[in-house]
Amino acid sequence: MGVLLIADRDKDGRKQLADFFDNAGYQVVETDSAAQVLLDTFKKEAQVILLSGEFDEIPAADLIPIIKKCNRNLTIILVSNEESLPQIRKLRSEGIFYHALKPVNAADKEELKLAVQCAFANVGSASRQH
């Protein structure tokens, strides 16, 4: 299974998601730093990233175009309650795979898990085509 990068400034929320996806069998890397997100993007270790919030005073929405320029094959799932519909449309045009609200219950986590499964399936099918 590929590497899932969970990038969130909220330590508790990040830890809960990391534990959830680790228990689901994913190899999980956690960070709360924009620099670490970009470093991992350059190294191309993660195939899917759960990106939320703001890092080092840089909104996640501002990181997305930079991330996609560094690694166009990285699948980004934005996890945020703060984005407006026009902003989400803009981010989708810049290359996010999915937008999810921050999970608050088990059903929300299952929805996010399905999105991650689809993201990894998408990565797998894209790599088989090349």
Residue pairs with C-beta under 8 A, 6 or more apart in sequence:
1 25
1 26
1 27
1 120
2 26
2 27
2 46
2 47
2 48
2 120
2 123
3 26
3 27
3 28
3 29
3 45
3 46
3 47
3 48
4 21
4 26
4 27
4 28
4 29
4 46
4 47
4 48
4 49
4 50
4 116
5 28
5 29
5 30
5 31
5 37
5 40
5 45
5 46
5 48
5 49
5 50
6 14
6 17
6 18
6 21
6 28
6 29
6 30
6 31
6 49
6 50
7 14
7 30
7 31
7 32
7 36
7 37
7 49
7 50
7 51
7 52
7 55
7 60
8 14
8 17
8 30
8 32
8 50
8 51
8 52
8 53
8 79
9 32
9 52
9 53
9 54
9 55
10 52
10 53
11 32
13 52
13 102
14 30
14 32
15 30
17 50
17 103
17 109
17 112
18 28
18 30
20 109
20 113
21 28
21 113
21 116
22 28
24 113
26 116
29 40
29 45
29 46
31 37
31 40
32 55
33 55
33 56
34 55
34 56
34 58
34 63
35 56
37 49
37 51
37 55
37 63
37 67
38 63
38 66
38 67
38 70
40 46
40 49
41 49
41 67
41 70
41 71
41 74
42 70
42 71
44 71
44 73
44 74
46 74
47 73
47 74
47 75
47 119
47 120
47 123
48 74
48 75
48 76
48 77
48 97
48 116
48 119
48 120
48 123
49 67
49 74
49 75
49 76
49 77
50 77
50 79
50 112
50 116
51 60
51 63
51 64
51 67
51 76
51 77
51 78
51 79
52 60
52 78
52 79
52 80
52 102
53 60
53 80
54 60
55 63
60 78
60 80
61 78
61 83
61 87
61 91
64 76
64 78
64 91
64 94
64 95
64 96
65 94
65 95
67 74
67 76
68 74
68 76
68 94
68 95
72 95
73 123
73 126
75 97
75 119
75 120
75 122
75 123
76 95
76 96
76 97
77 96
77 97
77 98
77 99
77 100
77 112
77 115
77 116
77 119
78 88
78 91
78 96
78 98
78 99
78 100
79 100
79 101
79 102
79 103
79 112
80 99
80 101
80 102
81 101
81 102
83 91
83 99
88 99
91 99
92 99
97 115
97 118
97 119
97 122
98 115
98 118
98 119
100 108
100 111
100 112
100 115
101 108
102 108
103 109
103 111
103 112
